[in-house]
């Protein structure tokens, strides 16, 4: 598994293959077509990302102490953008996510490709991703602390 920074660099290199902004836009749409669908049970208000121009549902989950995301959307460009974020952030620990400054995504120059409304959607998705990572990190730290105290016979 690559680091988050390595994923950003890899996606940036993919986007650099296209000189024309419209070609980059079309590439993001193609990524959206490849997004693995999520189960309908996650297409609820609880998983809906508020602030997106389109409807996006983002389902976070933990597997083997790593954070993963899956998503669905009603517009291919939005699905392509969320696919990029999933590629970057899925499969990393909550702490790795929290240790990554989201401004490093500026390297992708998405603001040159997508509208301000779509940029707001990315910001909303990042808020959800970092929020879930923070909740997960807090929970994992609490469990680790409790386990340590338990092993030390403090209960």
C-alpha positions as CSV (number, residue, x, y, z in Angstrom):
1,X,0.0,0.0,0.0
2,X,1.3,3.4,-1.0
3,X,1.5,6.3,1.4
4,X,-1.2,9.0,1.1
5,X,1.4,11.3,-0.5
6,X,2.4,8.6,-2.9
7,X,-1.2,8.2,-4.0
8,X,-1.5,12.0,-4.5
9,X,1.6,11.9,-6.6
10,X,0.4,8.9,-8.7
11,X,-2.9,10.6,-9.4
12,X,-1.1,13.8,-10.3
13,X,1.1,11.9,-12.8
14,X,-2.1,10.4,-14.3
15,X,-3.6,13.9,-14.7
16,X,-0.4,15.3,-16.2
17,X,-0.8,12.8,-19.1
18,X,-3.5,15.1,-20.4
19,X,-2.6,18.6,-21.6
20,X,-6.1,19.8,-22.2
21,X,-8.4,20.6,-19.2
22,X,-11.3,19.0,-21.0
23,X,-9.3,15.8,-21.4
24,X,-8.6,15.8,-17.7
25,X,-12.3,16.4,-17.0
26,X,-13.2,13.4,-19.2
27,X,-10.6,11.3,-17.4
28,X,-12.3,12.1,-14.1
29,X,-15.6,11.1,-15.6
30,X,-14.1,7.8,-16.7
31,X,-12.9,7.2,-13.1
32,X,-16.5,7.8,-12.0
33,X,-17.7,5.1,-14.4
34,X,-15.3,2.6,-12.6
35,X,-16.4,3.5,-9.1
36,X,-17.5,0.3,-7.4
37,X,-21.2,0.7,-6.4
38,X,-22.2,0.6,-2.7
39,X,-25.1,-1.2,-1.3
40,X,-28.4,0.7,-1.3
41,X,-28.5,0.5,2.5
42,X,-25.8,3.1,2.6
43,X,-27.7,5.5,0.3
44,X,-29.3,7.2,3.3
45,X,-29.2,10.6,4.8
46,X,-26.7,9.4,7.4
47,X,-24.1,8.7,4.6
48,X,-25.1,11.6,2.3
49,X,-22.4,14.3,2.0
50,X,-24.0,17.7,2.5
51,X,-22.7,20.5,0.4
52,X,-22.1,18.6,-2.8
53,X,-23.5,19.8,-6.1
54,X,-24.6,16.3,-6.8
55,X,-25.8,13.6,-4.4
56,X,-22.9,11.7,-2.9
57,X,-23.1,9.0,-0.3
58,X,-19.8,8.1,1.5
59,X,-19.7,5.0,3.6
60,X,-16.6,4.8,5.9
61,X,-15.6,1.6,7.7
62,X,-12.7,0.0,9.6
63,X,-11.0,-3.2,8.6
64,X,-7.9,-4.5,10.3
65,X,-7.3,-1.0,11.9
66,X,-7.4,0.7,8.6
67,X,-10.0,3.2,7.3
68,X,-11.8,2.4,4.1
69,X,-14.3,4.3,2.1
70,X,-16.8,3.4,-0.5
71,X,-19.2,5.7,-2.2
72,X,-21.9,6.3,-4.8
73,X,-23.2,9.4,-6.6
74,X,-25.7,10.5,-9.1
75,X,-23.3,12.3,-11.5
76,X,-20.2,10.7,-13.1
77,X,-18.0,13.7,-12.5
78,X,-18.8,13.6,-8.8
79,X,-18.2,9.9,-8.7
80,X,-14.8,10.4,-10.4
81,X,-13.9,13.0,-7.8
82,X,-14.9,10.8,-4.9
83,X,-13.0,7.9,-6.6
84,X,-9.9,10.0,-6.4
85,X,-10.4,10.7,-2.7
86,X,-11.1,7.0,-2.0
87,X,-7.8,6.0,-3.8
88,X,-5.9,8.6,-1.7
89,X,-7.4,7.9,1.7
90,X,-8.7,4.3,1.8
91,X,-6.5,1.7,3.4
92,X,-4.6,4.0,5.7
93,X,-4.8,4.3,9.5
94,X,-6.9,7.1,11.0
95,X,-3.7,8.7,12.3
96,X,-2.1,8.6,8.8
97,X,-5.1,10.5,7.5
98,X,-5.0,13.0,10.3
99,X,-1.3,13.5,9.8
100,X,-1.8,14.5,6.1
101,X,-2.6,18.1,5.4
102,X,-5.5,18.1,3.1
103,X,-4.0,21.1,1.3
104,X,-1.6,18.7,-0.3
105,X,-4.4,17.9,-2.7
106,X,-3.7,21.2,-4.3
107,X,-1.0,19.4,-6.2
108,X,-3.7,17.8,-8.3
109,X,-4.8,21.3,-9.6
110,X,-8.4,20.2,-9.5
111,X,-9.5,23.8,-9.2
112,X,-8.4,24.3,-12.8
113,X,-10.6,21.4,-13.9
114,X,-13.8,21.6,-11.9
115,X,-16.3,24.3,-11.0
116,X,-16.4,26.0,-7.6
117,X,-19.5,24.0,-6.8
118,X,-17.6,20.8,-7.3
119,X,-14.7,22.2,-5.3
120,X,-17.1,22.8,-2.4
121,X,-18.2,19.2,-2.7
122,X,-14.6,18.0,-2.4
123,X,-14.3,20.1,0.7
124,X,-17.4,18.5,2.1
125,X,-16.2,15.1,1.4
126,X,-12.8,15.8,3.0
127,X,-14.6,17.1,6.1
128,X,-16.4,13.7,6.3
129,X,-13.2,11.8,5.7
130,X,-11.2,13.7,8.3
131,X,-14.1,13.7,10.7
132,X,-14.4,9.9,10.5
133,X,-10.6,9.5,10.9
134,X,-10.7,11.7,14.0
135,X,-13.6,9.7,15.6
136,X,-11.8,6.5,14.8
137,X,-8.5,7.7,16.1
138,X,-10.1,8.8,19.4
139,X,-11.9,5.5,19.8
140,X,-8.8,3.5,19.0
141,X,-6.8,5.6,21.5
142,X,-9.4,5.1,24.2
143,X,-9.5,1.3,23.6
144,X,-5.7,1.1,23.7
145,X,-5.6,3.1,27.0
146,X,-8.3,0.9,28.5
147,X,-6.5,-2.2,27.4
148,X,-3.2,-0.9,28.9
149,X,-4.9,-0.1,32.2
150,X,-6.6,-3.5,32.2
151,X,-3.3,-5.3,31.7
152,X,-1.7,-3.2,34.4
153,X,-4.4,-4.4,36.8
154,X,-5.9,-1.0,37.3
155,X,-9.5,-2.2,37.1
